[in-house]
Amino acid sequence: MLITNIKALVGVHPKERLFLRGSELNQLPILENAWLLLEDGLIKDFGSMENLNTHPNNYRDAIRNTLNAEGRFVFPSWCDSHTHIVFATPREEEFALKIAGKTYEEIAAAGGGILNSANKLQKATEDELFESASIRLKDMIKQGTGAVEIKSGYGLTVESELKMLRVIKRLKTAFPIPIKASLLAAHAYPTEFKNNHQGYIDLIINELLPQVAKENLADYIDAFCEKGFFSLDETAQILTAAAKYGLKPKIHANQLSVSGAVELGIEHQAISVDHLEETDENVLLALGKSSTIATLLPSCSFYINISFAGAKGLINHNAIVALASDYNPGSTPSGNMNFVVSLGCIKLKMTPEQAINAATLNGAAAMELSNKVGSIAIGKKANLFITRPMTSLAYLPYSFGQSQIETVILNGEIYHG
């Protein structure tokens, strides 16, 4: 496929550029009036329209499948590195409680929240979970997502956590995008282990982890390290045990308090620490010196009305910042990365360039996929989207709530869902 007359080809980073740190996020290379050639599912070549007719490979004459993108922008697909899209049913019954002023902690303490989802998921079949997750994932792809990480964490029993991970494994086979899986059994304590935390941790370490490794069901280990959930010591036990099976950490950190979870993640060489709505100078300094990625989830803050992460402080301290959706039934019932990028600009005060880089190349890095996706580079997967005609790059985040995506291309082919 040859795409011609592209108004602007966005994210033309060198292929060896695998992430952007600090002020590097300001750099979003764009090639105006461009063409892009896709072959065998990969980006084959690109350049300026001025040199297409004189190109030594004579692409225009050789390619029969040509797409005219006049007036349109071409972006690398969004890379959503934090989702929980395998769940049994939505939790709209908690929506009114949030509106009435109940906090996330109060809803959880009353039997809602994660435990509510766990109760429903334990009753659902694997096929039911696969079908509902497939519908969500198709919607996300149509909204421009071309790589995704999916977590377990709504099972909270050995059987149900394995069921979730097996569903994710089926999604990996069924869908044409890269998918990473995270074991998040340490999401909350089941009711029967409310007063026996070590008993549940032992269950994860001695029964769940060996089976996950045997079936090759997860790429990462995750834990909700927060007051009322998993303490620093409890989280460290799980991360240490998972490392023996080759599972790298991705931690829910500092969502509700400055807990020390970020520093713990860095100590355990976490790929990313996610949320970070609450930070202090020590956190900023630590991430600025670390290769651990700060993954921010602004649509979660928007939905449950908590503080937004301090993106500018992280960028000013030289951190690697990514944006992700946190799509889940309780605190972020949406996987629309276009809205996430808009919130990155509107609420986190990121520039359009910073937000787009954070949702593409750095999102890919948070899944260890930036050698394959996240930018426009020769040899990378041809996962991208073409916008409607737009006046400028900033128009995409500016027009929040209205999709500017006209065509989705995955592995070099137009995706019809």
N, C-alpha and C positions, 0 to 999 in steps of 0.2 A: 504494500500500500504506500502510495506517495501522497502526502498531504502538502498542498501548495497554498501560496498567498496567505500564509499565517501572519496575522497582524503582529503578534509577538509570541515567540517561543520562550517559555518561562522556566527558570531553574536550570540553565545550561551550565551546571557546575562541572569541573573536571572529574573524570570517573574516579580518580584516586581520592577525591574529597569525600570522606565518609561521614563527617559531622561538622557542625559549625559551633564555635565557642564564642561567647561574649559578643564583642563588636563585629565578629564575622557574620553574625546573623543579619546585619545590615546589607550584606552583599547578596543580591539576588540577580545573577546574570541573566540578561534578556537579549534575544536576537530578534530584531524587528524585520518585517517583510521576509519571512523565512519559509523554507520547505523542510520536510521531515520524511525520511524514508524508513519504513518498517519492513523487516524480512525475517521469516522463521521465528516470529514471536519476539524479536529483539529490535532495538533501535540500530539500524544499519548505518545511517549517515544523516547529516543535516547541513544546512547552509543558507546563504542569502539567495533570494530569488534572482538577484542580479547575475549570479554565476551558475544557475541551474542549466540554462541552455548550452553553456560552454563547458559544463563539467565533463571531465574525461570519460566518465562511465556512461554518459548520455542517458541519465535516469529518465528524463521526461519521455523519450521515445520507447524505452525498454519496459516501462511500467504501464500496464493497462488499467489497474485499479487506482484511480486518482480521486482524491477528495479535495474540493476547493474550500478552504477555511478563511475566505476573505472577510476581513473585519473582526475576526475571532482570535481569541487567545488559546494557546495549547499549554496545558499544565501537566506536570507529572501527577499521577494519582495521589490522593491523600493516603497517608500511612498512619492508621489508627492503632496505637500501641497499647491501649488499655480499654478493654470492653468486658462485659459480663452478659453476652447475648444469649447464652443457654439458660433459660429459666422457664418454669411451667406456665405461669400466668402473670399478667401485670398486677400492680398493686394500687389501682386507682382509688381503692377504699381508704388509703392513707392520705390521699390528696387533700381531702377536706380537713383532716387533722392538721396538716401542715399549714393550710390557710388559716385555721383557727389559732395558730401560734404554737402548736406542739413542736418541740425540738426533735432532732434526729435521735438523740439519746432517750428522750421520753417515749417516743414511739417504739423504739427497740425494747425498752424496759417493760412496756405493756404487752409484749408478745408480738409486736409488729416487726418491721425491718427485715433483717437477714433471716431470722428464725421463721418468720411468716413465709418467706420464699422457700426455705428449706422444707417446711412441712408440706407445701404444695408440690415441690419437685420430687420428694420421696414417693409420692403417689403416682407420678407420671411415668409413662413408659419411655424407653429410649426412642422409639419411633415418633412418639408425640413431641418429644423435645427436639428431635432432629427436624421435624416438619416446621415447628414454630420458629426455631432458630434460622432455618433456611429462608423463611419469609423476611425476617429482619435483615439477614445478610444481603439478600437481593436488593432490598431498599437502600442499604448502605452503599452497595456497589453503584446503583443508579445515581446516587448522590456524590459519586466521585471517589469512593474509597477503593484502593487497589491493593492493600495489604492490611492485615488485621491480627491482633493478638486477642485471644479469648481465654477467660479464666473459668475455673470451676469455683466452688465456694458456696453453692446453694444446696449441696448434698448433706454435708456435715455427718455422714456415716461413711464407712468404707465402701459399702455397696453403691451408695448414691453418688459419691465423689467419682468413683470409677465409671459410673453410668454417664456422668457429665463429660468426662474426658474421652470416653468412647464416642460420644456424640461429636465432640470437636474433631476427633480423628476422622469420622465420616465426613464432616464438613470439609476437611482438608482435601479429601479425595473428590468430593462432589463439585467443588467450586474452583474457578480458574484463577484464583489469586493466592499469594503466599499467606498461610495462616500459622501462627504460633500459639501454643497451648501452655497455660500456667496452672499449676496445682495450687489452689487457694483454699485448702481444707482449713487453714488457720484464718478463717474469715470471722467466725464467732464461735462461742462455746455452746454446744447443744445443751438443752435443758438438763439432761441427765448428768452432764458433766459440769454443771454450774458451780458446784462446790468441790470439784475434783479436776482441776485444770491439768494436773500432771497425768491423770488417767487418759485424758483426750490426746494430749501431746504424745504419750506412749503409743496410743492407737495409730496416730499419724506415722510415727517413726518406725514402729515395729510391724505394722500390718499394711498400711496404705502405701508407703514409699516403696517397699520391695515389689508390690504388685504393679505399681505405676511404672517402675523401671523394667519389670519383666515384659510388660506389654508395650513399652516405649510410648507412653501416653502423654508425656509432658516435656516441654522444653525448659520451663522455668519453675521455680518455687516462689510463692508469694505468701505474705502474711499481713494482716491488718494490725499493725503495731500501734496501739493507741490505748489510752485510759478506758477501762471498761471492756477491753477486748484482749489483745495479747501484749504482755509486758515485754520489756527489752530482753530480759533473761529467757522468757518463754520463746520469743521470736528467735533468739540466738540458738537455742537448742534445735529448733526446726531447721534453720538455715544450715547449721553444721551437719546435721544428719543428711539433709538433701544433697549437700555438696559431695558426699560419698557416692552418690548415684549420678553425679555430673549435672545436677540441676542448679543453674545459676539463679541468684536472687533478683526479684523485682518486688519492692516493698511498698505497701500503702503506708505513707509516712506523713506525720504532721498535718493531718486533716483537721483535727479539733484542738490540738495543743502542740507546743514545742516539747516533744517527747524524748528526744535523743535517737529517734528511729532513723533519721537521715545519717547521723554519724555511724550508727550500727550498720546501715546498708553499705556505706563507704568502706567500713572495716572489713565487711564480707565481700567486697568487690561486686556489689550489686550492679546489674546492667542499668537499672533506673530506680529512682525513688519517686513515687507518684502521689499527687495531691499538693502538698506543701502550701496549703492555705495559711498556715501559721509558721513563721520563720523568725529567726533572730540573726544577729551579726555572725555568730559562730557557724550557723547553718550556711549562710551565704559564703563565708570564707572557705568552709570545708568543700562545698560544691565547686567553687571557683578553682580549687586545686586538684579536683578529682576528675576521673573519666566517667564517673557515674552520672547519668543523665537525669535532669530535673524535669519530670513529666507533669505538666499542669493541666487541670481538668476544669476549665471555667464554666462549662454548662452544668456541672454539679453544684458549684457555688451559686449559679443563677437559680437553679431549681429549688434548692433547699435553703436559700437565702442565708448563706454564711459568707465569710470573708473571701475575697478573691486573692489568689496567689500573687506575690510580688514579683512579677516577671521582670520589671525594669531593674530591681535590685539584683536579681540573679544575673541578668545580662551584664549589668555594670560591674559585677564581681567575677565576670569571666566564666560563668557556668555554661554548660550545654543544656539548652532549653528545648523541650518538645511540647507539642500540644496533642491531646487525645480526647476522645468523647466521653469515656466512662459509661457508655451505654449500659444501663441496668434498670430493673423494674422499680427500684425504690428511690434513688436519688438523681437519676438522669435517664428518663425514659425516651431518649433520642440518640441516634447515631449519626446525626447530620453534621459532618465535619465542616461544611460551609458555615454553619452557624457558630461552631467552635472557633473558626478563624475570625469571624466577625466579633465574637466576644473577646478574643485575644486582643483585638484592636480597641474595642469600645470600653471594656472593663479592665483589661490588663495593661492598657496603654502601650501596646506593641505597635510598631509601624506595620503596614501591610506586608512589607518585605520580611520583617522579622517573623510575623505570624505564619506566613506561607512557608518559609524555611522550616519553622518549628513543626509544621503539620505535614511536611514532605520528607526532606532529607533527614532531619533529626528524629522524626517519628520512625523512619526506617531504621535509623541507628539504634533506637530503643528496642528494636526487635532483631538486631544484628542482621539486617537485610539491606543495609545501605550500599553494599557492593552490587546489588541486583535491582533495586528500585529507589525511588525518592528524588530522582533528578533526571534531566535529559542528557544522556551521555551514550556514546556509541558502545554497544555491547550490553547495555542494561535492558531489562525486560521492557517491552513496549506496552506498559500500563500507564495510561494517560487519559485526559479528558479534554474535549474541545468546548469552549464556552459559546454562548450566544454572542452576537456582535456586541462588543463592549467598547466604551470610550477610553478606558484606562484600566490599569492593573487594580487600582484602589476601588474600582466599581464593584468588584466581587465581594469584599467584606463590607463595603458601604451598603449594599442592597440586601441587608440581613433578612432572612425569612423568605426570600424569593430565590429560587435556584437559577443560576446562570449557566448551568451545565446543559449542553445540547446533545453531545455525543460522548459516550464512554467507550474507550478502546482498551481491551485486555489481551495481552499476548499477541498484539498486532492485529486483532480482529475487533470489529464493532460488536459490543455487547448488547444483546437484546433482552436479556433476562429470561 
